[in-house]
């Protein structure tokens, strides 16, 4: 199936360490399948992909994204597969009101607790 996805995640500490820990927790590094889709900086993880994959692979990406969201302080991630509901996880809010907005320093609104249960399907909260 055709899958499109993106992520822009911000971290208080090392994004590289958070990425490695997330891969450990799911016991699989899905980034090896499409390394060109990932940019992991000091405190930011960016992801953009448009490719064919199986339903099992889509579910692996969802598990990895859930783990990445656990440590993130802001941003958003989404995956959409043909015939599957759109899967979106917003994480916190930046001071501008735009998830994942770039700023030179964090504020209390940027560091709100992450609720990874706030997964929305097709624009509806569940």
MMTF fields as JSON, N, C-alpha, C and O atoms, coordinates in Angstrom:
{
  "mmtfVersion": "1.0.0",
  "mmtfProducer": "UNKNOWN",
  "numBonds": 503,
  "numAtoms": 504,
  "numGroups": 126,
  "numChains": 1,
  "numModels": 1,
  "chainsPerModel": [1],
  "groupsPerChain": [126],
  "chainIdList": ["A"],
  "bondAtomList": [4, 2, 8, 6, 12, 10, 16, 14, 20, 18, 24, 22, 28, 26, 32, 30, 36, 34, 40, 38, 44, 42, 48, 46, 52, 50, 56, 54, 60, 58, 64, 62, 68, 66, 72, 70, 76, 74, 80, 78, 84, 82, 88, 86, 92, 90, 96, 94, 100, 98, 104, 102, 108, 106, 112, 110, 116, 114, 120, 118, 124, 122, 128, 126, 132, 130, 136, 134, 140, 138, 144, 142, 148, 146, 152, 150, 156, 154, 160, 158, 164, 162, 168, 166, 172, 170, 176, 174, 180, 178, 184, 182, 188, 186, 192, 190, 196, 194, 200, 198, 204, 202, 208, 206, 212, 210, 216, 214, 220, 218, 224, 222, 228, 226, 232, 230, 236, 234, 240, 238, 244, 242, 248, 246, 252, 250, 256, 254, 260, 258, 264, 262, 268, 266, 272, 270, 276, 274, 280, 278, 284, 282, 288, 286, 292, 290, 296, 294, 300, 298, 304, 302, 308, 306, 312, 310, 316, 314, 320, 318, 324, 322, 328, 326, 332, 330, 336, 334, 340, 338, 344, 342, 348, 346, 352, 350, 356, 354, 360, 358, 364, 362, 368, 366, 372, 370, 376, 374, 380, 378, 384, 382, 388, 386, 392, 390, 396, 394, 400, 398, 404, 402, 408, 406, 412, 410, 416, 414, 420, 418, 424, 422, 428, 426, 432, 430, 436, 434, 440, 438, 444, 442, 448, 446, 452, 450, 456, 454, 460, 458, 464, 462, 468, 466, 472, 470, 476, 474, 480, 478, 484, 482, 488, 486, 492, 490, 496, 494, 500, 498],
  "bondOrderList": [1, 1, 1, 1, 1, 1, 1, 1, 1, 1, 1, 1, 1, 1, 1, 1, 1, 1, 1, 1, 1, 1, 1, 1, 1, 1, 1, 1, 1, 1, 1, 1, 1, 1, 1, 1, 1, 1, 1, 1, 1, 1, 1, 1, 1, 1, 1, 1, 1, 1, 1, 1, 1, 1, 1, 1, 1, 1, 1, 1, 1, 1, 1, 1, 1, 1, 1, 1, 1, 1, 1, 1, 1, 1, 1, 1, 1, 1, 1, 1, 1, 1, 1, 1, 1, 1, 1, 1, 1, 1, 1, 1, 1, 1, 1, 1, 1, 1, 1, 1, 1, 1, 1, 1, 1, 1, 1, 1, 1, 1, 1, 1, 1, 1, 1, 1, 1, 1, 1, 1, 1, 1, 1, 1, 1],
  "groupList": [{"groupName": "UNK", "atomNameList": ["N", "CA", "C", "O"], "elementList": ["N", "C", "C", "O"], "formalChargeList": [0, 0, 0, 0], "bondAtomList": [1, 0, 2, 1, 3, 2], "bondOrderList": [1, 1, 2], "singleLetterCode": "X", "chemCompType": "L-PEPTIDE LINKING"}],
  "groupTypeList": [0, 0, 0, 0, 0, 0, 0, 0, 0, 0, 0, 0, 0, 0, 0, 0, 0, 0, 0, 0, 0, 0, 0, 0, 0, 0, 0, 0, 0, 0, 0, 0, 0, 0, 0, 0, 0, 0, 0, 0, 0, 0, 0, 0, 0, 0, 0, 0, 0, 0, 0, 0, 0, 0, 0, 0, 0, 0, 0, 0, 0, 0, 0, 0, 0, 0, 0, 0, 0, 0, 0, 0, 0, 0, 0, 0, 0, 0, 0, 0, 0, 0, 0, 0, 0, 0, 0, 0, 0, 0, 0, 0, 0, 0, 0, 0, 0, 0, 0, 0, 0, 0, 0, 0, 0, 0, 0, 0, 0, 0, 0, 0, 0, 0, 0, 0, 0, 0, 0, 0, 0, 0, 0, 0, 0, 0],
  "groupIdList": [1, 2, 3, 4, 5, 6, 7, 8, 9, 10, 11, 12, 13, 14, 15, 16, 17, 18, 19, 20, 21, 22, 23, 24, 25, 26, 27, 28, 29, 30, 31, 32, 33, 34, 35, 36, 37, 38, 39, 40, 41, 42, 43, 44, 45, 46, 47, 48, 49, 50, 51, 52, 53, 54, 55, 56, 57, 58, 59, 60, 61, 62, 63, 64, 65, 66, 67, 68, 69, 70, 71, 72, 73, 74, 75, 76, 77, 78, 79, 80, 81, 82, 83, 84, 85, 86, 87, 88, 89, 90, 91, 92, 93, 94, 95, 96, 97, 98, 99, 100, 101, 102, 103, 104, 105, 106, 107, 108, 109, 110, 111, 112, 113, 114, 115, 116, 117, 118, 119, 120, 121, 122, 123, 124, 125, 126],
  "secStructList": [7, 3, 3, 3, 3, 3, 3, 3, 3, 3, 7, 1, 1, 7, 2, 2, 2, 2, 2, 2, 2, 2, 2, 2, 2, 2, 6, 7, 7, 4, 4, 4, 6, 7, 4, 4, 4, 3, 3, 3, 7, 1, 1, 3, 3, 3, 3, 3, 3, 3, 3, 3, 7, 7, 2, 2, 2, 2, 2, 2, 2, 2, 2, 2, 2, 2, 2, 2, 2, 2, 2, 7, 1, 3, 3, 3, 3, 3, 3, 3, 3, 6, 6, 1, 7, 7, 3, 3, 3, 3, 3, 7, 7, 7, 6, 6, 1, 1, 6, 6, 7, 7, 7, 1, 1, 7, 7, 6, 6, 6, 6, 7, 7, 7, 7, 6, 6, 7, 3, 3, 3, 6, 6, 3, 3, 7],
  "xCoordList": [0.833, 0.0, 0.881, 2.023, 0.334, 1.06, 0.919, -0.191, 2.032, 2.036, 2.747, 3.807, 2.132, 2.738, 2.87, 1.977, 3.972, 4.158, 5.088, 5.922, 4.925, 5.844, 5.926, 5.028, 7.004, 7.164, 8.112, 9.053, 7.851, 8.733, 8.639, 7.655, 9.652, 9.623, 10.759, 11.886, 10.453, 11.436, 11.701, 10.794, 12.946, 13.355, 14.109, 14.853, 13.914, 14.634, 16.095, 17.003, 16.309, 17.658, 18.003, 17.451, 18.867, 19.375, 18.316, 17.749, 18.062, 17.141, 17.758, 17.05, 19.065, 19.737, 19.583, 19.328, 19.738, 19.579, 18.121, 17.865, 17.183, 15.762, 15.425, 14.654, 16.005, 15.768, 16.309, 15.63, 17.53, 18.134, 17.326, 17.112, 16.88, 16.075, 14.734, 14.278, 14.103, 12.819, 12.992, 12.159, 14.062, 14.327, 14.576, 14.139, 15.272, 15.498, 14.19, 13.983, 13.303, 12.052, 11.143, 10.412, 11.181, 10.343, 11.121, 10.563, 12.41, 13.269, 13.352, 13.434, 13.328, 13.432, 13.771, 13.183, 14.698, 15.053, 14.462, 15.089, 13.247, 12.585, 13.279, 13.049, 14.121, 14.8, 15.771, 16.155, 16.174, 17.086, 16.419, 17.1, 15.078, 14.35, 14.382, 14.482, 14.298, 14.275, 15.12, 14.572, 16.444, 17.283, 17.192, 17.424, 16.86, 16.754, 15.568, 15.506, 14.634, 13.428, 13.674, 12.83, 14.803, 15.062, 16.157, 17.166, 15.958, 17.007, 16.957, 15.963, 18.03, 18.09, 19.192, 20.378, 18.782, 19.714, 19.886, 19.418, 20.558, 20.796, 19.504, 19.394, 18.529, 17.29, 16.044, 14.958, 16.181, 15.047, 15.132, 16.204, 13.977, 13.867, 12.856, 11.731, 13.261, 12.372, 12.254, 13.208, 11.079, 10.805, 9.833, 8.859, 10.092, 9.178, 9.328, 10.432, 8.185, 8.237, 6.973, 5.882, 7.13, 6.021, 6.483, 7.239, 6.023, 6.519, 5.509, 4.486, 5.811, 4.989, 5.531, 6.743, 4.617, 5.01, 3.828, 2.687, 4.115, 3.074, 2.37, 2.858, 1.227, 0.505, 1.363, 1.351, 2.103, 2.988, 4.048, 4.328, 4.637, 5.63, 5.0, 5.605, 3.788, 3.08, 2.881, 3.076, 2.498, 2.303, 3.618, 3.62, 4.72, 6.04, 6.393, 6.902, 6.121, 6.364, 5.492, 5.954, 4.242, 3.364, 3.921, 3.909, 4.406, 4.991, 6.228, 6.405, 7.083, 8.263, 7.845, 8.399, 6.88, 6.427, 5.831, 6.042, 5.096, 4.563, 5.7, 5.615, 6.755, 7.908, 8.644, 9.061, 8.807, 9.468, 8.67, 9.249, 7.35, 6.483, 6.606, 6.368, 6.97, 7.081, 8.075, 7.844, 9.168, 10.222, 10.144, 10.835, 9.323, 9.262, 8.567, 7.678, 8.984, 8.343, 7.44, 6.691, 7.503, 6.664, 6.764, 7.678, 5.811, 5.822, 4.569, 3.551, 4.656, 3.525, 4.063, 5.116, 3.338, 3.682, 2.407, 1.359, 2.515, 1.336, 1.758, 2.818, 0.91, 1.074, -0.281, -1.311, -0.263, -1.505, -1.231, -0.417, -1.923, -1.806, -3.104, -4.182, -3.005, -4.21, -5.145, -4.735, -6.401, -7.388, -7.312, -8.057, -6.419, -6.252, -6.633, -6.469, -7.14, -7.431, -6.145, -5.097, -6.236, -5.078, -4.727, -5.609, -3.455, -2.972, -2.116, -1.074, -2.549, -1.879, -1.659, -2.551, -0.47, -0.179, 0.378, 1.524, -0.417, 0.128, 0.799, 0.309, 1.91, 2.655, 2.879, 3.647, 2.212, 2.382, 1.975, 1.427, 2.232, 2.008, 3.187, 3.646, 3.667, 4.729, 4.102, 2.889, 4.903, 4.383, 3.659, 2.804, 3.968, 3.288, 1.932, 1.15, 1.636, 0.379, 0.499, -0.455, 1.646, 1.869, 2.716, 3.816, 2.234, 3.046, 4.414, 4.528, 5.439, 6.787, 7.398, 8.393, 6.836, 7.398, 8.803, 9.086, 9.664, 11.038, 11.11, 10.53, 11.809, 12.038, 13.416, 13.965, 13.968, 15.322, 15.368, 16.418, 14.244, 14.216, 12.84, 11.851, 12.786, 11.507, 10.804, 11.44, 9.484, 8.67, 7.856, 7.884, 7.135, 6.353, 5.338, 5.034, 4.808, 3.834, 4.514, 3.885, 5.804, 6.543, 6.851, 7.076, 6.867, 7.281, 6.118, 6.301, 4.924, 3.76, 3.961, 4.624, 3.381, 3.488, 2.924, 1.905, 3.577, 3.138, 2.112, 2.341, 0.984, -0.057, -0.144, -0.837, 0.566, 0.575, -0.728, -0.896, -1.651, -2.96, -3.845, -4.936, -3.382, -4.174, -3.942, -3.528, -4.208, -4.051, -5.369, -6.422, -5.313, -6.527, -6.55, -5.531, -7.702, -7.914, -8.835, -9.963, -8.364, -9.185, -9.711, -10.806, -8.949, -9.357, -10.237, -10.581, -10.616, -11.443, -10.547, -9.69, -10.732, -9.984, -10.577, -11.79, -9.724, -10.236, -9.723, -10.042],
  "yCoordList": [-1.173, 0.0, 1.241, 1.212, 2.321, 3.593, 4.262, 4.394, 4.681, 5.306, 6.652, 6.782, 7.64, 8.967, 9.276, 8.965, 9.881, 10.213, 11.388, 11.688, 12.047, 13.12, 13.2, 12.755, 13.768, 14.035, 15.209, 15.385, 15.985, 17.061, 17.045, 17.52, 16.504, 16.309, 17.069, 17.081, 17.701, 18.466, 17.768, 17.199, 17.818, 17.153, 18.121, 18.976, 17.985, 18.805, 18.358, 19.184, 17.053, 16.496, 15.939, 16.402, 14.996, 14.468, 13.727, 12.733, 14.215, 13.526, 12.211, 11.223, 12.202, 10.968, 9.857, 8.705, 10.205, 9.226, 8.762, 7.573, 9.674, 9.305, 8.37, 7.424, 8.638, 7.79, 6.38, 5.392, 6.293, 4.981, 4.209, 3.005, 4.904, 4.242, 3.758, 2.67, 4.559, 4.16, 2.903, 1.998, 2.841, 1.641, 0.431, -0.675, 0.631, -0.462, -0.965, -2.172, -0.036, -0.423, -1.224, -2.1, -0.932, -1.723, -2.894, -3.706, -2.985, -4.08, -4.178, -5.271, -3.009, -2.983, -1.557, -0.606, -1.403, -0.079, 0.084, -0.282, 0.639, 0.799, 1.845, 1.896, 2.678, 3.704, 3.105, 3.777, 1.854, 1.205, 0.944, 0.846, 0.828, 0.584, 1.8, 1.651, 3.001, 4.249, 5.309, 6.267, 5.145, 6.098, 7.526, 8.484, 7.673, 9.007, 9.794, 11.012, 9.125, 9.779, 10.469, 11.242, 10.205, 10.67, 11.724, 11.618, 12.739, 13.686, 13.776, 14.226, 13.348, 13.371, 14.35, 14.071, 15.496, 16.522, 16.412, 15.457, 17.392, 17.365, 17.275, 16.446, 18.12, 18.154, 18.085, 18.452, 17.624, 17.583, 16.33, 15.943, 15.712, 14.604, 15.011, 15.394, 14.928, 15.206, 13.949, 13.184, 13.746, 12.548, 12.922, 13.635, 12.445, 12.646, 11.472, 11.132, 10.852, 9.645, 9.526, 9.888, 9.023, 8.699, 7.472, 7.596, 6.281, 5.05, 3.917, 4.072, 2.79, 1.593, 0.767, 0.621, 0.226, -0.666, -1.538, -1.267, -2.576, -3.498, -2.922, -1.98, -3.5, -3.096, -3.347, -2.543, -4.448, -4.746, -3.654, -3.229, -3.2, -2.124, -0.828, -0.114, -0.522, 0.67, 0.604, 1.599, -0.553, -0.726, -0.586, -0.096, -0.999, -0.826, 0.657, 1.099, 1.42, 2.859, 3.508, 4.387, 3.082, 3.632, 3.35, 4.231, 2.14, 1.802, 2.658, 3.153, 2.827, 3.668, 5.099, 5.716, 5.633, 7.001, 7.155, 8.181, 6.162, 6.218, 6.314, 7.067, 5.551, 5.594, 6.928, 7.482, 7.448, 8.743, 9.852, 10.791, 9.746, 10.762, 10.786, 11.822, 9.672, 9.599, 10.612, 11.184, 10.84, 11.735, 13.14, 14.043, 13.339, 14.626, 15.686, 15.376, 16.943, 18.048, 18.86, 19.717, 18.601, 19.328, 18.729, 17.958, 19.092, 18.646, 17.905, 17.971, 17.203, 16.433, 15.333, 15.483, 14.239, 13.179, 12.594, 12.591, 12.099, 11.554, 10.491, 10.58, 9.487, 8.446, 8.202, 8.213, 7.983, 7.697, 6.661, 6.876, 5.536, 4.479, 4.36, 4.593, 3.999, 3.826, 2.832, 1.727, 3.222, 2.345, 2.266, 1.505, 3.043, 3.059, 4.444, 5.437, 4.517, 5.841, 6.629, 6.058, 7.938, 8.798, 8.739, 8.843, 8.573, 8.412, 9.624, 9.839, 10.423, 11.677, 11.75, 11.419, 12.185, 12.422, 13.843, 14.086, 14.793, 16.124, 16.075, 15.405, 16.777, 16.727, 18.15, 18.903, 18.52, 19.854, 20.938, 20.649, 22.151, 23.311, 24.245, 24.46, 24.789, 25.784, 27.127, 27.296, 28.067, 29.36, 30.086, 30.927, 29.793, 30.425, 29.803, 30.338, 28.661, 27.969, 26.949, 26.22, 26.884, 25.931, 24.793, 25.04, 23.534, 22.429, 22.406, 22.492, 22.292, 22.153, 23.423, 23.361, 24.573, 25.823, 26.009, 25.629, 26.585, 26.793, 28.032, 29.069, 27.923, 29.076, 28.926, 27.826, 30.029, 29.974, 29.443, 28.986, 29.494, 28.947, 28.395, 28.779, 27.491, 26.893, 27.734, 28.446, 27.643, 28.293, 27.217, 26.058, 27.587, 26.588, 25.908, 24.731, 26.627, 25.999, 24.991, 24.027, 25.21, 24.274, 22.974, 21.951, 22.992, 21.818, 21.112, 20.442, 21.256, 20.573, 19.068, 18.571, 18.337, 16.882, 16.309, 16.783, 15.305, 14.657, 13.592, 12.748, 13.627, 12.616, 11.834, 12.246, 10.693, 9.927, 9.186, 8.542, 9.261, 8.65, 9.566, 9.172, 10.789, 11.743, 11.524, 12.436, 10.328, 9.984, 10.256, 9.807, 10.988, 11.311, 10.516, 10.374, 10.011, 9.288, 10.114, 10.414, 10.483, 11.226, 12.53, 12.962, 13.171, 14.443, 14.328, 15.349, 13.116, 12.917, 12.434, 11.577, 12.965, 12.468, 11.163, 10.966, 10.253, 8.986, 8.763, 7.748],
  "zCoordList": [0.0, 0.0, 0.0, 0.459, -0.519, -0.544, 0.82, 1.336, 1.399, 2.724, 2.635, 2.023, 3.263, 3.382, 4.869, 5.657, 5.241, 6.642, 6.821, 5.967, 7.957, 8.32, 9.835, 10.55, 10.3, 11.725, 11.889, 11.116, 12.884, 13.319, 14.836, 15.404, 15.492, 16.94, 17.605, 17.112, 18.724, 19.487, 20.813, 21.421, 21.252, 22.489, 23.388, 22.907, 24.68, 25.657, 25.703, 25.788, 25.645, 25.68, 24.298, 23.299, 24.223, 22.962, 22.14, 22.594, 20.946, 20.033, 19.563, 19.368, 19.383, 18.948, 19.983, 19.632, 21.249, 22.316, 22.413, 22.603, 22.286, 22.308, 21.154, 21.318, 19.985, 18.817, 19.063, 18.784, 19.586, 19.859, 20.898, 20.757, 21.934, 22.969, 22.421, 22.771, 21.565, 20.974, 20.126, 20.183, 19.345, 18.533, 19.423, 19.103, 20.532, 21.488, 22.08, 22.202, 22.449, 23.099, 22.177, 22.639, 20.864, 19.952, 19.366, 18.628, 19.693, 19.251, 17.729, 17.169, 17.067, 15.608, 15.188, 15.701, 14.274, 13.765, 12.371, 11.377, 12.303, 11.008, 10.143, 8.934, 10.742, 9.956, 8.945, 7.987, 9.144, 8.2, 6.858, 5.837, 6.849, 5.602, 4.679, 3.461, 5.25, 4.475, 5.193, 5.738, 5.197, 5.94, 5.399, 6.137, 4.125, 3.529, 4.073, 3.9, 4.724, 5.245, 6.587, 7.04, 7.224, 8.587, 8.644, 7.946, 9.475, 9.85, 11.367, 11.938, 12.014, 13.477, 13.87, 13.695, 14.403, 14.863, 16.375, 16.995, 16.956, 18.404, 19.209, 20.113, 18.889, 19.675, 18.805, 19.253, 17.578, 16.659, 15.789, 15.324, 15.586, 14.634, 13.581, 13.902, 12.316, 11.193, 10.353, 10.217, 9.796, 9.007, 7.903, 8.144, 6.694, 5.577, 4.625, 4.201, 4.292, 3.47, 2.629, 3.071, 1.428, 0.53, -0.256, -1.219, 0.163, -0.453, -0.284, 0.383, -0.893, -0.74, 0.417, 0.576, 1.229, 2.319, 2.709, 2.336, 3.458, 3.92, 5.151, 5.775, 5.486, 6.691, 7.931, 8.863, 7.949, 9.08, 9.247, 10.368, 8.136, 8.216, 8.72, 9.52, 8.256, 8.726, 10.241, 10.94, 10.738, 12.181, 12.941, 14.07, 12.355, 12.989, 13.108, 14.138, 12.049, 12.104, 13.174, 13.901, 13.273, 14.309, 15.7, 16.56, 15.928, 17.235, 17.52, 18.634, 16.503, 16.698, 17.015, 17.926, 16.28, 16.527, 17.923, 18.569, 18.395, 19.76, 20.772, 21.742, 20.543, 21.445, 21.347, 22.364, 20.13, 19.966, 20.645, 21.192, 20.61, 21.213, 22.736, 23.355, 23.337, 24.806, 25.359, 26.424, 24.656, 25.136, 24.542, 25.015, 23.524, 22.829, 23.682, 24.476, 23.507, 24.22, 23.3, 23.768, 22.006, 21.065, 19.687, 19.393, 18.838, 17.462, 17.08, 17.769, 15.98, 15.478, 14.576, 13.955, 14.512, 13.575, 13.004, 13.649, 11.779, 11.103, 10.105, 9.486, 9.962, 8.946, 8.309, 8.982, 7.007, 6.303, 5.224, 4.326, 5.328, 4.334, 3.557, 4.103, 2.288, 1.472, 2.136, 2.49, 2.307, 2.912, 4.422, 5.039, 5.03, 6.486, 7.009, 6.3, 8.243, 8.801, 9.016, 9.317, 8.859, 9.094, 10.571, 11.424, 10.879, 12.241, 12.579, 11.959, 13.564, 13.905, 15.409, 16.19, 15.811, 17.225, 17.354, 16.973, 17.888, 18.189, 19.556, 20.465, 19.706, 20.963, 21.455, 20.856, 22.543, 23.114, 22.139, 21.075, 22.487, 21.631, 21.817, 22.939, 20.739, 20.828, 21.189, 21.066, 21.624, 22.056, 20.934, 21.211, 19.688, 18.564, 18.298, 17.512, 18.952, 18.696, 17.587, 17.312, 16.947, 15.866, 16.41, 16.906, 16.333, 16.848, 16.188, 14.965, 17.002, 16.473, 15.929, 15.208, 16.25, 15.738, 16.293, 17.429, 15.5, 15.939, 16.825, 16.502, 17.92, 18.783, 19.407, 19.459, 19.876, 20.41, 21.829, 22.281, 22.546, 23.893, 24.192, 23.568, 25.153, 25.5, 26.545, 27.322, 26.556, 27.575, 28.255, 27.841, 29.287, 30.015, 29.114, 29.307, 28.131, 27.236, 26.311, 25.874, 26.009, 25.164, 25.883, 25.236, 27.201, 27.953, 28.627, 29.643, 28.071, 28.64, 28.562, 27.652, 29.527, 29.524, 28.233, 27.731, 27.705, 26.481, 26.808, 27.675, 26.121, 26.292, 24.989, 24.059, 24.921, 23.682, 23.456, 22.42, 24.4, 24.166, 23.34, 22.927, 23.096, 22.323, 20.83, 20.113, 20.384, 18.976, 18.28, 18.733, 17.184, 16.445, 15.149, 14.472, 14.823, 13.576, 12.701, 13.093, 11.517, 10.576, 11.141, 10.778, 12.028, 12.582, 13.811, 14.406, 14.216, 15.409, 16.533, 16.318, 17.715, 18.879, 19.324, 19.243, 19.8, 20.332, 21.723, 22.343]
}
